Amino acid sequence: MNHEIVDAISHLIRERHMEKQAFQDIIESVFLSILKKKYGSADNFDVIFNLEKGDIEIYCEKEIVEDDAVLEPVTQIALSNARKVDPDFEVGDEFVEIIDYRTFGRRLVTAAKQNLAQKIKEVEKDNVFREFSDRIGEIIMGDIHQVNRHEIRINVDKTEVVMPREEAMYNERYRRGDTVRAIIKSVEKTTKEPQIIVSRADNSFVRRLFELEVPEIFDGIVEIRKIVREPGDRTKIAVESNDKRIDPVGACVGLKGVRIQAIVRELNNEKIDIVHWTNDRSLLIHRALAPVTPLELIPDEENKRNIAVIPDDQMSMAIGRKGQNIRLASLLVGVTIEPIKESEFYEEEETELKLEDIEAEALTPEIREKLKEAGFSNAEQILDAGKDKLVETLGLEVEVAQKIIETLAVYYEE
């Protein structure tokens, strides 16, 4: 046996953790490719690799022909040569020849080692891809070994994973040698190594942390209905219990806040609001804005929004830093929440002149009904619409429309 090949194989067995059958298949395919280079074809060759001994045996099957009939030395052998091994051989019998490694030249040996290393590397890449594809959604822990403007590279069990800057938390500083936890977000095949993307900014990272810290969530007793987040600043999470005896918010907070504190520490003191989920939108808005208590909610289904009347002294708390609280509350509920100060809202209501409060000859019962059907409920709306709109919408005479506008203008001024 060629000792260079044996040494190369032994080294790879020690350094690589591969399945026995996979390694055998690689070895055999590599040597079949060498035989094809040397003899032009490998169809009649068999390669047997003994993993325990690190030994390779190559057999070549040939047909026995008359001495003067050998046309293809790779597939045929002369009868006289065959009978040197066994005198009982006859023409037409099958002869198995053992190929000696020492007949291989240095060029083929070098090619074999390179081919072997390449194939093992491909198998390792496939193994890494399959392993981490099965682990998507799992939290990993690794050591940072490289930090640059665009990404953080982390070693996880001798495998490199990448956390792009957009998947990192903006308010965290990452240093080489630090240990960090993140969730496996995606795994993609590339021309080089598989690209394993991990994240600390993704909502699934928060979800997984709650599953790890809150047994009731892991067991399915408490369910996370929705998570909205601005990484590094604030998260709102809506939870619901499948067991009426268990308070979902209390389960997430834990005794003396021990569970939620562990998650907050992992998220670098990111604020977390836990909301008891409900299908009642108004109630969910109240809970999403807590500890702020809206005085009144006015739904506008057509524009998918809700006007929330907020006490003046709670307005800044309702909006939050840079609008985060109201923005996240809107995302959690699924409609836009428009906050308005109590003083401004009720001042507007008081100045609003409703049609039923106006006594004027120009506003006959018939015209009042037409205005109501057209969506006009107060003087300001009619004045904003103008004479031409009244003529077009209600089909009024120009003089009648003009009279209505003039009448309402006087009332509005008073």
N, C-alpha and C positions, 0 to 999 in steps of 0.2 A: 504494500500500500504506500502511496505517496504521503510522506509525513507532513508536508506543508498543508495538504488538504485536511488531514486528520487533525492537526493542530488548530486550523481555522474553525473546523466544526466544533471541537472541544471548547474553544473560547466562546463561540456563540451559544453553546448549550449552557455554559456557566453564566454568561452575561444577560441572556434573554430569558424571560419567563413565558414560554410558549407551550401550547398543548403538544403532546407527544405526536399525535397523528399529523397535526399541521406541520411540525418540523420535518417529519419523515417525508411528507408529500413534497415539501420544498426541496429537500436534498435529492430526492429521486428525480424531480423535474429538472433540476440544475444539471445533473449528470446525463440525463437523456439529451439535453440540449448540447452538451459537450460532445457526446457520441455522434450527434447529427452533424456537428461541425467537422468532426474527424473522418466520419465514414460516409457522409452525404445523406444518410437516413438512419433512423433509430427505431423503425417499425418492428424489427425482429430482436430488439434488445430488452432485457429486463434488469432493473436496478433494485437491489434489496439493501436497505440500510438498517443495520443493527444498532439501535439507539444506545443500548446498554454498553456495548463494546466500542461504539464509535467506529464501527467497521462497515465498509461498503463492498458489496459483491455485485459484479456485473456479468450477466450471462447473455450470450449471443446464440440464437437458434439458427442453425443452417441445415440445408438439405444436402444429403449425400448424393453425389453424381459421379459418373465415370471420370477417370483421371483426365481425359482429354475433352471433357465437356464443361469444365469450370469457366463460366462466363462472368459471374458476379461473385467475387471472393467474399463479399460482405454477407451474402445470403446462401452461398454454396461452398461445399468442401469436397475435395477429391476423395474417392473411396479408399485409396491407399493411405492417405493421411488419417482418415477416420479409424481405419483398422489398426493403426499404431496405438490407439487408445483402447479399442475393443475389437478383437478379430472377428466377432460375430456380426458386425455391421454389414448391411447390404445397401445397394443403390435404392434411393427413395426413402430411406430411414431418416429420422430427425436426429441431428447431432447438436449437442449443447456445448459451446466453447466458453471457457472462463477467461474474461479479459483481464490482463494484468495492468495495474495502474502505472507501472514503471514504463509502459509504452507511451504514456502521455508526456508531451513536451511542456516546457516551462510556460509557453504562451497560453496553452490550454488551461494549465493550472491557475494562472493569474486570472484568466477569464472566468474560471469556475468560482474563484473566491469573490470576484466582483459581482457576478450574477447572484451568488448565494446571499451576499450582504444586501443587495438590492431587493431581492424577493422577501427576505426577512423583514426589511424595513417596510415594505408594502403591507405585509401581514400585520405588523405592529400598528401601522396607521389605521388599518381596518379595525383592529381590536380596540384601539383608543376611540375611534368614531362610534363603534357599537356600544362600548361601555358607557361613554358620556351621553350618547343619545338616550340610553335607558335611564339616565340619571337627571334628565331635564326636569326642572322644578325642585331639585334637591339643593339644600344649602351645603356648600363646601367650605373648608377652611384651608388657607394656604399662606405661604410666605411671599411677600412682595420682593421681586428681584430686579425689577426695572420700572422706572417711572419717567414718562416724557409728557409732552404737551397734549398728545392725542390719546394716550392709553396708559393703563397700569398692567404690567405683566406679573402673573402670580404663579408660583410653583405649587402644584397640588399632586402629591404622591408621584414625583418625578415627571409629571405632565404639566406643560405650560398652558395656562388659560389666560384670556385677555378680558380686561374690563375697560371698554372705551370710556372716555371722559363723560359722555352723555349718560352713561349708565352708573357713573359714580355720583356721590353726593357732593354738591358744590362747596359745602362748608366743612368738608373733611380734608385733612392734609395726609397724604400717603407718602411714606418714607420706605426706602429700601430696608429690608429686614423685618418690617412690621408684619404681624399676623393679622389677617383680615378674613371676614366671613362674607360670602355673597351667594346668590342663587344662580344655578346654571340656567341660562335663558335660552340659548340655542347652540346647536352644533352643526357646522357646515364643512363639507369636503372641499379641499383646495388642492392645487397642484403640488403643494408642499405638505405640511402637517395639517391635520384637521383643525379648524378654527373653533375654539370653544369660547363662547361669549358668556361672561358672568355679569351680574348686575346687583347693585345695592339700591338703585333708584326705582326699580320696577315695583309695581304694586304687589306682584307675586312674592316678593321678598318679605313684605310686611305680613301677607297672608300666611306664609310658611312659618314665620316667627311666632305668630299667634298659635298655629297648630302645634308647635314645639313646646310653647309655654303654657298653653291652656288645654288640659286633657279632655275637657268637654267638647272642644272644637275638633280635636284629633279623633275622638270617638263618634262624632256626628251628632251629639246631643245638642250642641250649640252650632248654629250655621252662620257663616259669614255671607251676608246677602250682597254687600257692595263695599268697595274700597275706593276712595278718591284721595289723591295725594299730590302735594307739591314737595318733592323730596328735599329733606334737610330743614324744612320749615314746619309743615303741618300735615296731618293725616286725619281724615274722618272715615270711620268704619261703622257700618250698620250691621248689627247682629240680631239673630232671632233664635229662640229656644224651641226645640221640638218636645220639650218636657215642661209642662206648666209649673212644675215644682221648682224649676231652676231659673234664676234670674240671669239672662245672658250677659248683661252689662257687668253684674257683680262677679260672674265667673271669669270674665276677661280681666277685670281689675285685680281680683285675688284678695286674700286676707291682708289687710293693711297695705294694699296696693303692690304687693310683692311681684305679681305677674306682670302687670303693666310697666312697672319700674324697670324690670329686666329688659323689656322690649325697647323702652325709651332710651336706656343706656346704650343698647346695641345700635340704635339709630342716632346716636350723638345728640341726645336730648331733643329730638324732634317732638313737637306737641302732637298728642293723639287724643282725639275726641271719639268716644264710643257711644253710639246711638242705638237705641232699641228700635229695630225695624218695625214698620207697620205699613199696610196698604192704604191707610187713610192719609192722603197727601197733606192735608192741613196739619194733622197731628205730627206727621214726619217733619214738616217744616219747623214747627215749634221745637221739636227735639233737636233738629239739626242746628238751630240757632242758639240753643241753650249754652250758657246761662241767661242769654238775652230772651226776654219774653215779649213777643209781638202783641200789641194791643188789638190789632185787627188784621185779618188777611183777606185781600180782595182778589179772587182768581180771575184770570183772563185766559180762558182755554184757547181762544182763537190764536193768540200770540204766544201761547205756552209760557206764561209768566204769572207770577203772583206778586201783588203789591203788599208789602209788609209794613204796617204802621209801627214804628219803633219809638219808645220813650226817648226824649231828647238826650237824657244823660246816659243812655245805653247805645247811642248811635255809633260811636267810634268802636265800641266792642263788637257790635253786630257786623260792621264792615271788616274789622280786623286789619292787621298790618298789610299795607299795600293791597287791600281788598281781598285778602286770602280767605277769610272766614266766610264772607258772603258768597264768594266764587265757589268754594268747595261745598258749601251747603247747597247751592244751586245744582252742582254736578251730582251730589248725593241724591237729591230729590228728583232730579230729572226735568226740572223747569227753572226758568230764570226767576230769581227772587230779587225784586226791586225794593230796597228799603227807602222809607220816607219818614222824616221826623214827624212826631206827633203834632207839634205846633204848626208846621207847614201844611199838613194834611187837613187838619180841622179848620185852619184859616181859609183854605181853598173851598171847603165845603160851605162855610158861612157866607162867602162872597158869591157863591153859585146861585143864580137867579133861575128857579125852576118855572116851567110853563104854567103849572097849576097855581102858582102864586101870583100870576100876572092877570089882571083884569083889564081887558081892552076890547073895544068893539071890533077891531080888525081880526082878532083871534076867535072866530066863530067855532062852535063845537065841531063842525065838519073839518075846518082847517086844523084845529088841534089834533084831531084823530089822524089826519094825513101826516102831520109833523111827527107824531108819535110812531106811526108805522115806518116812517123814513129814518127813524133812529135819533131824532132830535128830542132832547129832554130838557134843555135849558136855553136861556137867552143867548149865552155866549156862543154856543154851537151854531145857532141860527145866524147870528151876526158874522161869525167867521165864514159861514157858507156863502153869504151874500145874496143879493136879489136874483142874479142870473141862475144860481144853483137852485133856488126855490122854484123859479119858473120851470127849469128843466126837470127837476126831481118830482115836484108836486103837480105840475101842469097848471099853475096859477096864472092869472092875468098879470101882466107887468105892473099895472097900477096897484093891484092887490098886494103883490110881493113887496113893492116899494113902500106901501103903507105899513106892512108888518115890520119891515126893517126900521122905519122911522119911529114907530111906536116902541119897539124893543130898545132902540138906542136911547130913548128918553128914560125908560125904566132903568136901563143899565146905568146911566149917568146918575140918576137919583139914588 
